Amino acid sequence: MHPSPFSKTHQTLGLLGWLLATFAAAAGALASASAGAFFSELVRPAWAPPGWLFGPVWTVLYLFMGISAWMVWRRGGFAGAKSALLVFIVQLVANGLWTWLFFVWHQGGLALAEILLLWVLIAATIALFWRVSRLSAVLLFPYLAWVTFSSALTFSLWRLNPGLLG
């Protein structure tokens, strides 16, 4: 592990900042305040997980994402990994947008296109993080796996619910 150029206090504040920024992307979940009711209205494939599972899974994923970004940041600050951290931030925005597209605006086709873009952005983030810290990249593998699964679920839900998802 490489030493950080930052003091312990600065590192701790940095960790809190990256966790806050990452969980802020979860503010998209505010858009899904009625997601449970809407999700229960949808015809779901037999392999769809129960609605209650999404909250705990996303909580762990956001935690890993925040720690991963912090690990990259602590190597040399934002300037030291500007491209990697910018792509990370862009994928956070894309992450939050999906909830609006699917649960608020009921745009299944756009949600599918957007989640595929999100997948590409996550893969790019992993590749860029790998150059700085392999562990930070590995922490994003569960996120990529979940978004892969979520992409298939989004496609299936869109196809099974044309009346509700445009």
N, C-alpha and C positions, 0 to 999 in steps of 0.2 A: 504494500500500500504506500502510495506516495504521500509525503507530508504536505499539509495544506499551508499556503502562505498566510492564512488567517488565524487570528487568536481563537481560543476556545469559545469566548463570548461571541465573536463575529460568526464563527461556525454554527453555534447554536441558534443565533438569530437568523442566519441563512437557512438553516433547516426549517425553522418555523415559517420563514417567508416562502420557501418552496412548497411546503405542505399547505400553507394558506392559499397560494396561487393555484395549486393543483385541486384542492377541494373547492375552490371558487368555481372551477369548471363544473363541479357537481351542482352548482347553482342552477344548471340546466334542469336538475331534478325538481326545482321549484316549479318549472313548467309542467312537470308531470305530477302535480299534486293530485290530479284525478286519474293518474295513470293506472292505478289498480282497478278502478271501475271500468275504464276503457279496455284494459288488457283482458278483463274477465268477459267483456262483450265479444271479443275476437274469437273466431274459429282458430284453434291452435293445433299444430301437428302433435302427434302423440309424444314426440321427443322434447317438446317444449318444457322448460323447467317451471316450477310453480312461481307465481309472482313474488312471493316473499323472499325468494333466493337472491333476487337482483340487488337489493340493498346491501346485504353482507358481502356479496362478491365485489360490488363496486367499491365498497369501503376499503377492502384489502387492496384492490387494484390501485385506487387513488393513493393509498399509503405507500405502496411500492413505487408508484410513479414519482411522488414527491421526493422520496429518499433517493431515487435514481437521479433525478435532476440535480438534487443537492450534491450528490457525489461528483457529478461532472462539474458543477459550479465551484466546488471547494478546491478543485485543482488549480484554478487560476482566475476565478471570478467570471463574470459574464464575458469580459473581453477575451479571456483565455479559451473560451469554447463558444464563441458567438453564434456560429452557424448551427451547431448542435442544439443550443438552448433556444434559438429562434424557431427552429423546426419543432422542438418540443412544445413551445408556446402555441404555434400554429395548430398543432394536432390537438392541443387542449381546447382551443376554440372550436375546432371541428367536432370534438367529442361532445361539447355542450350543445352544438347546433343540432345534432341528431335528435335529441329529445324533443326539441321544438318541432322539427319536421315531422316526426312520427306521432307524438302524443298530443301536441297542441294543434298543428295544422293538418294532421291526418294525411300526409303526403307520402304514401308508401314508396312510390317510385323514386321520388327525390331523396327520401331517407335511405333507400338502398344505394343510390349513386353516391350519396354523401358518406355512407359507412365504408364503401369500397375505397373512396378517397382517404378516409381516416386510416384504413388498413395500410395504404401506401405510405402515409405520413408516419405511422408508427414504425413501419419497417425501416423507413429512412432515419428516423430518430435512433432506432437500435443500431443501425450501421454507423451513424455519427458518434453515438455514445461509446460504441465498441472501441473506437480509436482512442478514447480518453480513459475509459475504465470498463473493462470487460464485465465486472460485477454489476455496474450500473446498467449495462445493456441486458444482462441476464435477468435483472429485476423486471424488465419490460416484457419478457417472453410470455408470462401468464396473461398480460394485457392483450398482446397480439393474439394469443390463443382464444381468449374470450371474445375479442372483436371478430375473429374468424367465425366462431360459432354464432355470434350475434348477426353476422352478415347473412349466414344461411337462414337463421330464424327470421330476420327482416324480410328476406326474399319469400320465404314460405308464408309468412303472415300477410304480406302484400298480395300474393297470388290467391290465398284462401279467403281474403276479405276485400274484394274489389269495391264493394259498396261503401265500406267504412274507411278504406285507405286509398281512395282515388284511383 
